[in-house]
């Protein structure tokens, strides 16, 4: 029986749901994950033709999921399916520092959601610390309380810990069990704990129970379709035991315009059980929706302006592009350093990157635009020789201007890829995929102004009225996102230069989200972020390497 001796929640189902021996357990997990990676590679080869070595940004899959929906049965039954979800986290293993686990309470009747007072959870692979500072955010909500008895014998969260211990490096957890509640109550908790790229959300749920295999697969296929479509209203305990948690996650995914995608769907008959009485299992990932990414991530502007101009601009060309044949196949090896920073401004944030690093990022943006213009492909950014800060995961916006007028502006709110790759992607999308403007022409490159904004992770703004939200805003400092259902709007901090008044700023932000200026609802969600900003101008293409 699990206990809380010394503040540690002891393993309750080791030796039953998964091996108690740590060596056996680790070998089993590694086999599951290796098989999952092989399955994913086979599926990718079947669905994506091998046409060229130049990676097209529209077809590329980068980063890792923000959230998972994974099953919680014994490993011999559901372990392979859960691994299909967890294997997708490997690219973010050094970035993810927190996992929020939410699953159904099977052992103790509950009202609302139950947290644990334990300082750590134990498995055969060691201790996993609880992030009590982050958990306190959930405990501020009336539907969340500490109920250690609910966690004592519960398996729905415990079975995920060894997977996380194998896939991630240094992380803490918040563990929440769901009893009698609503998807809206669970969704509010998930929203409070959403965090940035350092935070992973794990929803624990099996699918249908105790039908014959044919019936179960029919039911589960329909359930999978509902989950992918975000139709939480049609979910019930008949379809998924964790339907309340799944529903709360789907609400958050819809508000943030994230895509829910099934990566594995099987039954216990496919793994280790009989066919006359099966349990269904699915693995789902929640990630940015490529189809909505351009529209969702365009920065809002007032009038014709998308980003404030940088003071102390030099009149000299900031950098010159060499002829196309001299573009190296991998940046970071022999790139001419002909970029000079024309001006730099930082909003509420010390300059994180050196002048040389900012120069290099501007160069990447310019080269990525030209490679796409001439070849239709995506610039490949080599990371072997990059300094550590440019190998970090980052979210950026790239704003393009001609003669001081907006020419394109696209970016990412959440970091899912290396900062150099994100700058290249944002630059290409600003030049060729911002639907407000025609595609950039090659002859527009000389004199093109490139403005790069590097975003900090977003942080929720706590407020209970419009007046409280207005009092929380910091003019000139905060970039702000606003979400209401499927509506979304974003302003970079530079918009404050055009609209310094918080009331007008919020009104314009509502309009950007497609809402009336006087609209208000208790379900509005806002997050803030800060930026490091710098810009340069593309000089005439003269073929000279000014780095020598």
C-alpha positions in Angstrom: 0.0 0.0 0.0 1.3 3.4 -0.9 2.2 5.8 1.8 3.4 9.4 2.4 6.3 8.6 4.7 8.8 11.4 4.8 6.7 13.5 2.4 7.3 10.9 -0.4 4.3 9.3 -2.1 5.5 5.7 -2.5 4.9 3.7 -5.7 1.5 1.9 -5.4 1.4 -0.3 -8.6 5.0 -1.1 -9.2 5.2 -4.9 -9.8 1.6 -4.9 -11.0 1.1 -2.3 -13.7 4.8 -2.2 -14.6 8.1 -4.0 -13.5 9.3 -3.3 -10.0 12.9 -4.0 -10.9 14.5 -0.8 -12.2 16.7 -2.5 -14.8 13.8 -4.5 -16.2 11.6 -1.4 -16.2 14.1 0.7 -18.0 14.8 -1.9 -20.7 11.0 -2.3 -21.2 10.6 1.5 -21.6 13.5 1.8 -24.0 12.1 -1.0 -26.1 8.7 0.7 -26.2 10.2 4.1 -27.2 12.5 2.6 -29.8 9.5 0.7 -31.4 7.5 3.9 -31.3 10.2 5.9 -33.1 10.5 3.2 -35.7 6.7 3.2 -36.2 6.7 7.0 -36.6 9.6 6.8 -39.1 7.7 4.3 -41.2 4.5 6.3 -41.2 6.5 9.5 -42.1 8.1 7.7 -45.1 4.7 6.5 -46.3 3.1 9.9 -46.0 5.9 12.3 -47.1 7.6 11.8 -50.5 11.4 12.1 -50.6 11.7 14.8 -53.2 14.6 17.1 -52.3 17.3 17.7 -49.7 16.0 21.3 -49.2 13.4 21.2 -46.4 10.3 23.1 -47.2 9.0 25.0 -44.2 5.4 24.2 -44.9 6.0 20.4 -44.8 8.4 20.3 -41.9 7.6 18.9 -38.5 9.7 20.5 -35.7 9.6 20.9 -32.0 7.6 18.7 -29.7 4.0 18.6 -28.4 2.7 21.0 -25.9 0.4 18.3 -24.5 -0.3 14.6 -24.6 -3.3 12.4 -24.1 -2.0 8.9 -23.2 -3.4 5.7 -21.7 -2.8 4.4 -18.2 -3.3 0.7 -18.2 -0.7 -2.0 -17.4 2.4 -1.6 -19.6 1.9 -4.9 -21.4 -1.4 -3.6 -22.6 -1.0 0.2 -23.1 2.7 0.8 -22.8 3.4 0.7 -26.6 0.6 3.1 -27.3 1.7 5.5 -24.6 5.2 5.4 -25.9 4.0 6.7 -29.3 3.1 9.9 -27.5 6.1 10.1 -25.2 8.6 9.5 -28.0 7.5 12.8 -29.6 8.9 14.6 -26.5 12.5 13.7 -27.2 13.4 16.9 -29.1 12.4 18.9 -26.0 13.9 16.7 -23.4 16.4 19.4 -22.2 13.8 22.2 -22.4 10.8 20.7 -20.6 11.3 21.2 -16.9 7.7 20.6 -15.7 5.0 18.1 -16.4 1.4 18.7 -15.3 -0.3 15.3 -15.0 -4.1 15.2 -14.9 -6.1 12.0 -14.8 -9.3 10.4 -13.4 -9.6 9.3 -9.8 -10.5 5.6 -9.7 -10.0 4.8 -6.0 -11.7 7.6 -4.0 -14.8 9.6 -4.7 -13.9 13.3 -5.2 -15.5 16.6 -5.7 -13.3 18.7 -8.0 -9.6 18.1 -8.4 -7.2 16.7 -5.9 -3.5 17.8 -5.5 -0.9 16.1 -3.3 1.1 17.5 -0.4 3.9 15.1 -1.2 7.3 16.6 -1.8 8.1 13.8 -4.3 6.6 10.8 -6.0 8.7 7.6 -6.0 9.1 5.0 -8.7 11.7 2.2 -9.2 13.7 4.7 -11.2 13.9 7.2 -8.4 12.2 10.2 -7.0 10.3 12.8 -9.0 10.0 16.2 -7.2 6.7 18.0 -7.0 6.7 21.7 -8.1 4.7 23.1 -5.2 5.3 26.7 -6.4 3.5 25.9 -9.7 0.9 23.7 -8.0 0.0 26.7 -5.8 -1.4 28.4 -8.9 -4.0 25.6 -9.2 -4.8 25.6 -5.5 -5.9 29.3 -5.8 -8.9 27.9 -7.7 -11.9 26.8 -5.7 -12.2 23.4 -7.4 -8.7 22.3 -6.4 -7.7 21.1 -2.9 -5.1 18.8 -1.4 -6.5 15.2 -0.9 -3.5 12.8 -0.3 -5.8 9.8 0.2 -7.0 10.1 -3.4 -3.4 9.7 -4.6 -2.3 6.9 -2.3 -3.5 3.9 -4.4 -4.2 5.7 -7.7 -2.5 4.3 -10.9 -3.7 6.8 -13.5 -0.8 9.2 -12.9 1.8 6.9 -11.4 2.2 4.8 -14.6 3.3 7.9 -16.5 6.2 8.8 -14.2 8.6 6.1 -15.5 8.0 7.3 -19.1 8.8 10.8 -18.1 11.9 9.8 -16.1 13.1 8.0 -19.3 12.3 10.7 -21.8 13.0 13.9 -19.9 16.1 15.0 -18.1 15.5 17.4 -15.2 11.9 18.0 -14.4 9.3 18.4 -11.7 5.6 17.5 -11.7 2.2 18.7 -10.6 -0.2 15.7 -10.2 -3.9 16.3 -10.2 -6.7 13.8 -10.0 -10.2 14.6 -11.3 -13.4 13.6 -9.6 -16.9 15.0 -10.0 -16.3 18.0 -12.1 -16.9 19.6 -15.5 -14.6 20.1 -18.5 -14.8 23.8 -17.9 -13.5 23.5 -14.3 -10.7 21.2 -15.5 -10.0 23.6 -18.4 -9.6 26.5 -16.0 -7.0 24.6 -14.1 -5.1 23.6 -17.2 -5.1 27.2 -18.4 -3.7 28.3 -15.0 -0.9 25.8 -15.3 -0.3 26.1 -19.1 3.1 27.9 -18.9 5.5 28.1 -21.8 7.7 25.6 -23.6 9.1 24.5 -20.3 5.7 23.1 -19.3 4.2 19.8 -20.6 0.6 18.9 -20.0 -0.2 15.1 -19.8 -3.8 14.0 -19.7 -4.3 10.4 -18.7 -7.1 8.5 -20.2 -8.0 5.1 -21.7 -10.8 4.8 -24.3 -13.7 2.4 -24.5 -14.0 -0.5 -22.0 -15.0 -4.1 -22.2 -16.5 -4.4 -25.7 -15.4 -7.0 -28.3 -12.5 -5.9 -30.4 -14.5 -5.0 -33.5 -17.0 -2.9 -31.5 -14.3 -1.2 -29.5 -12.3 -0.2 -32.6 -15.4 1.3 -34.1 -16.2 3.3 -31.0 -12.6 4.4 -30.5 -12.3 5.5 -34.1 -15.3 7.8 -33.6 -13.9 9.0 -30.3 -10.5 9.8 -32.0 -12.3 11.8 -34.6 -14.2 13.8 -31.9 -11.0 14.5 -30.0 -9.2 15.6 -33.2 -12.1 17.9 -34.1 -12.1 19.3 -30.6 -15.7 18.3 -30.0 -15.6 17.8 -26.2 -19.4 18.1 -25.9 -19.8 14.6 -27.4 -17.3 12.9 -25.1 -18.5 10.8 -22.1 -17.3 8.2 -19.8 -18.4 5.6 -22.3 -15.8 6.8 -24.7 -13.0 7.8 -22.4 -12.6 7.4 -18.6 -10.6 10.7 -18.5 -13.2 12.5 -20.6 -13.4 15.5 -18.2 -9.6 16.0 -18.4 -9.7 15.5 -22.2 -12.5 18.0 -22.5 -10.6 20.6 -20.5 -7.5 20.1 -22.6 -9.5 20.4 -25.8 -11.0 23.7 -24.7 -7.5 25.1 -24.1 -6.3 23.8 -27.4 -9.1 25.5 -29.2 -8.5 28.8 -27.4 -4.9 28.7 -28.5 -5.6 27.3 -32.0 -3.6 24.2 -31.4 -4.1 21.0 -33.4 -4.9 17.7 -31.7 -3.6 14.7 -33.7 -3.9 11.0 -33.1 -0.5 9.2 -33.4 -1.6 5.7 -32.2 -4.9 3.9 -31.8 -5.1 0.3 -30.7 -6.9 -2.0 -28.2 -5.6 -4.5 -25.7 -6.2 -7.2 -28.2 -3.5 -5.7 -30.4 -0.9 -5.9 -27.5 -1.6 -8.7 -25.0 -5.2 -9.4 -24.4 -8.2 -11.5 -25.7 -10.5 -10.1 -28.4 -13.8 -10.7 -26.7 -13.4 -8.1 -23.9 -10.9 -5.3 -24.7 -9.9 -1.8 -23.6 -9.2 0.9 -26.1 -6.0 3.0 -26.0 -5.1 6.1 -28.0 -2.1 8.5 -28.0 -2.8 12.1 -29.0 -0.4 15.1 -29.4 -1.4 18.7 -29.1 0.8 21.0 -31.2 0.6 24.1 -33.4 -1.7 23.9 -36.4 0.4 24.5 -39.5 -2.7 25.6 -41.5 -3.6 28.3 -39.0 0.0 29.3 -38.0 0.4 32.2 -40.4 -3.0 33.7 -39.7 -2.7 33.1 -35.9 0.8 34.5 -35.5 0.6 37.7 -37.6 1.4 40.6 -35.3 -1.4 43.2 -35.0 -0.8 46.6 -36.3 -2.5 50.0 -35.9 -3.2 51.5 -39.3 -0.3 50.5 -41.6 2.2 49.9 -38.9 3.2 46.5 -37.5 6.2 47.3 -35.4 7.7 50.5 -34.0 10.8 51.9 -35.8 14.2 51.7 -34.1 15.8 54.9 -32.9 19.3 55.9 -33.9 19.1 54.3 -37.3 22.1 54.4 -39.5 21.8 55.7 -43.1 24.4 53.2 -44.3 23.3 49.8 -45.6 23.3 47.3 -42.7 24.5 44.3 -44.7 24.9 43.2 -48.3 23.9 39.9 -49.7 26.5 38.0 -51.8 25.5 36.5 -55.2 23.3 33.4 -54.8 25.9 30.8 -55.7 28.0 31.9 -52.7 25.2 31.1 -50.2 26.8 28.2 -48.2 24.8 25.0 -47.8 25.0 25.2 -44.0 25.1 28.5 -42.1 27.4 28.6 -39.2 30.4 27.4 -41.2 31.5 30.0 -43.7 28.9 32.8 -43.7 30.2 36.2 -44.7 29.7 38.5 -41.7 28.7 41.6 -43.7 25.8 42.5 -41.4 26.1 45.7 -39.3 23.4 46.4 -36.8 21.8 49.7 -37.7 20.1 50.1 -34.4 19.0 48.1 -31.4 16.2 48.6 -28.9 15.3 46.3 -26.0 11.8 46.4 -24.4 12.0 45.7 -20.6 14.7 43.1 -21.1 18.5 43.4 -21.0 20.2 42.6 -24.3 20.5 38.8 -24.2 22.3 38.4 -27.5 25.6 40.0 -28.5 26.0 42.4 -31.4 27.6 39.5 -33.4 24.7 37.2 -32.6 22.1 39.8 -33.5 24.0 40.4 -36.7 24.0 36.7 -37.5 20.3 36.4 -36.9 19.6 39.3 -39.3 21.8 37.6 -41.9 19.9 34.3 -41.5 16.6 36.2 -42.1 17.9 37.9 -45.2 19.5 34.7 -46.6 16.3 32.6 -45.9 14.2 35.1 -47.9 16.6 35.0 -50.8 17.0 31.2 -50.9 13.2 30.9 -51.0 12.9 33.6 -53.7 15.5 31.9 -56.0 15.0 28.2 -55.2 11.6 27.8 -53.6 13.4 25.9 -50.8 14.1 26.6 -47.1 17.6 27.7 -45.9 19.3 25.0 -43.9 20.8 26.3 -40.7 23.7 24.2 -39.4 24.1 24.2 -35.6 27.5 22.5 -35.3 29.5 25.8 -34.9 26.7 28.0 -33.5 27.3 29.6 -30.0 25.1 28.1 -27.3 22.6 31.0 -27.2 21.8 30.5 -30.9 21.2 26.8 -30.4 18.5 27.5 -27.8 14.8 27.1 -28.5 13.2 30.4 -29.1 10.1 32.2 -30.5 10.5 35.1 -32.8 8.7 37.6 -35.0 10.2 39.0 -38.2 8.8 42.3 -39.5 9.6 43.5 -43.0 9.4 47.1 -44.3 10.0 49.0 -47.5 10.5 52.7 -47.3 9.1 52.7 -43.8 5.9 50.9 -44.7 4.9 47.5 -43.5 5.6 44.7 -46.0 5.0 41.6 -43.9 5.0 40.4 -40.3 4.8 36.8 -39.1 6.2 35.0 -36.1 5.6 32.4 -33.3 4.4 33.0 -29.8 5.6 29.7 -28.3 9.1 28.3 -28.7 9.2 25.0 -30.5 12.5 25.0 -32.5 16.0 26.4 -32.5 16.0 30.2 -32.6 18.0 30.4 -35.8 15.5 28.0 -37.5 12.5 30.1 -36.2 14.0 33.4 -37.5 14.5 31.8 -40.9 10.9 30.4 -40.9 9.4 33.7 -39.7 11.3 35.7 -42.3 10.2 33.4 -45.2 6.6 33.5 -44.0 6.6 37.3 -43.6 8.0 37.7 -47.1 5.8 35.1 -49.0 2.9 34.0 -46.8 1.5 37.2 -45.1 -1.9 37.3 -46.9 -2.2 41.0 -46.4 0.5 41.7 -48.9 1.7 40.3 -52.3 4.7 38.0 -52.3 8.0 39.8 -52.0 9.8 40.2 -55.3 13.5 39.7 -55.8 14.0 43.4 -56.7 12.6 44.4 -53.4 15.5 42.9 -51.4 17.9 45.8 -51.6 16.8 48.3 -49.0 14.5 45.9 -47.3 14.3 46.6 -43.6 14.3 43.5 -41.4 13.2 43.8 -37.8 13.6 40.8 -35.4 11.8 40.4 -32.1 12.9 37.6 -29.8 10.1 36.8 -27.3 10.3 35.6 -23.7 8.0 32.8 -22.7 4.4 34.0 -22.2 3.0 34.3 -18.7 -0.7 34.4 -17.8 -2.2 37.7 -16.6 -4.4 37.2 -13.6 -7.5 39.4 -13.6 -11.2 39.2 -12.8 -12.5 42.3 -14.6 -11.6 44.5 -17.5 -10.5 47.2 -15.0 -8.1 44.7 -13.4 -6.7 43.7 -16.7 -6.0 47.3 -17.7 -4.2 47.9 -14.4 -2.0 44.9 -15.0 -0.8 46.1 -18.4 2.6 47.8 -18.6 2.8 50.3 -21.4 5.9 50.1 -23.5 6.9 46.8 -21.8 4.3 44.1 -22.4 3.5 42.3 -25.5 0.0 40.9 -25.0 -2.1 38.0 -26.4 -5.8 37.9 -26.1 -8.0 34.7 -26.6 -11.7 34.3 -26.5 -12.9 31.0 -27.8 -11.4 30.6 -31.2 -10.6 34.3 -31.5 -7.0 35.4 -31.1 -5.1 38.7 -31.2 -1.5 39.6 -30.4 0.4 42.9 -30.1 4.1 43.2 -29.8 5.4 45.8 -27.2 6.2 48.1 -30.1 2.5 48.8 -30.6 2.6 50.9 -27.4 4.6 53.5 -29.4 1.5 54.0 -31.6 -1.1 53.5 -28.8 0.4 54.5 -25.4 -2.9 54.5 -23.6 -3.9 51.1 -22.0 -7.6 51.5 -22.7 -7.1 52.2 -26.4 -4.4 49.5 -26.6 -6.9 46.9 -25.3 -9.7 48.1 -27.6 -7.4 47.7 -30.6 -6.3 44.3 -29.4 -9.9 43.2 -29.2 -10.5 44.4 -32.7 -7.4 42.5 -33.9 -9.0 39.4 -32.3 -12.2 40.0 -34.3 -14.2 41.2 -31.2 -16.1 44.5 -30.7 -14.1 47.2 -28.8 -16.6 47.1 -25.9 -16.7 43.3 -25.7 -16.1 41.7 -22.3 -16.4 38.2 -21.0 -15.2 36.3 -18.0 -13.7 33.7 -20.3 -11.2 36.1 -21.9 -7.6 34.9 -21.5 -4.6 37.1 -21.7 -0.9 36.5 -21.5 2.1 38.8 -21.5 5.6 38.6 -22.9 8.6 40.8 -23.4 11.0 41.1 -26.4 14.6 41.8 -27.4 14.4 43.8 -30.6 16.9 44.7 -33.3 16.9 45.5 -37.0 19.0 46.0 -40.1 18.7 47.0 -43.8 19.6 44.8 -46.8 22.2 46.5 -48.9 22.8 46.4 -52.6 23.9 42.9 -53.9 27.5 43.5 -54.9 29.0 40.1 -54.3 31.6 41.4 -51.9 32.5 39.7 -48.7 33.0 42.4 -46.1 34.0 40.0 -43.4 37.6 39.8 -44.7 
